[in-house]
Amino acid sequence: MDDLRAEQEGTKKEGEVLTLIQSVSTRWNSCLDMLERFNTLSAIVAKILATRRNVPDMITSSKLSVIRDLIMLLTPFK
């Protein structure tokens, strides 16, 4: 999380730095919130993962496309 914050500090004002959101099983829309935030921060997450060793690979562009499609599909129900 510190790397995520550091990457955003140059472009965001104080208090506008975003963090990733985790889904909560008792709230269906928390999954949508999680997907939206990951979509917003995906470029920064990819940059951070590229500079680290022994971390998972960034998800593929086709999976990011699926995330965007899910966001468009679920947003009207929020």
Secondary structure by P-SEA (a helix, b strand, c coil): caaaaaaaccccccccbbbbbbbbccccaaaaaaaaaaaaaaaaaaaaaaacccccccccaaaaaaaaaaaaaccccc
